[in-house]
Amino acid sequence: MPRGIAAAGAAALLVLLSAGCRQEQATRPNVVAADGALCDLTRRLAQGTLTVQCLLQSGDDPHQLQLSPQQGRDLSQASLVLINGYGLTPALERLPGTVRVAERTLGSKVPPDPHIWHDPRQASAMVHQIRLALETLVPEAAPELRRREEAMAQALRDLDRWNRDQFATIPGPRRLATSHRALASLSRAYGLEEFPLVDEHSSSEVLRPQDLSHTLAGLNQRRPASLFSERQPPSKALQRISELSGIPIARKALRIDGASDNLMATLSENTCLISESLKGRCDRRGQGVLLQRWNAIPSSR
């Protein structure tokens, strides 16, 4: 066969395969996972069965979301919209027909902060709620979804055990001085004393002048080994607190919202940063094993 004919035939075959792939994706129900850890959890759970779009991208702040026209179209065309709930994304709170995954996981009582996935056991319970929601769209895929749920739940159980081992290496009181109250679930799960420095509930970086003396008095009483920022570089307010208290800021920022990121990487890296900054240790080899197991569960794109 002449080379030109063979090349043309191969090109035509590639076009047909590409068109078939696009047609298959177009016929799949479309799911929008809005915020927090939902994107990674949903994509790994739904791989091969549903098309999953992430509303927020890595580094976006769910608290400050303002919907673009394209995001509005994505939401209006979705077969299912998953949000965290508990006010994490105010722009989506009044959107009808959403599944509020964190609220279904913990119930209607509002927790100290909405970032419940920082406790791996709660993240596993979120996977279960996501799986139940996805099954309503593709009931024929229930066996595969349940298999993936169990693989993800096992990986998160392994993370929980590994977390306990790392935090156990911290000498003395485990005091977690953060910019805001965003790690209540993590602190409660592992016996950390969370101390918000700037604002207990909002994501504002503005330190009210009347609160500075109160914050410094609390730090002087607790004397944690490190302060933790949620962004890099740290806010001016946190830098000021560090200067006045003499307590250093951790070398890296904690990853709180982690939209569209690898959740296992986010949670395990936070554990290492906290443990090492508070004079404990981190088993990096064990962290690598956790990441390998998580990444072995493919992610839908």
PyMOL commands that set and color helices and strands:
alter all, ss='L'
color gray80, all
select helices_A, chain A and resi 3-27+38-46+62-64+69-77+90-92+101-106+116-118+120-135+139-167+184-190+209-222+236-245+263-277+284-295
alter helices_A, ss='H'
color red, helices_A
select strands_A, chain A and resi 30-33+51-54+80-83+99-100+175-180+193-199+227-228
alter strands_A, ss='S'
color yellow, strands_A
deselect
rebuild
show_as cartoon
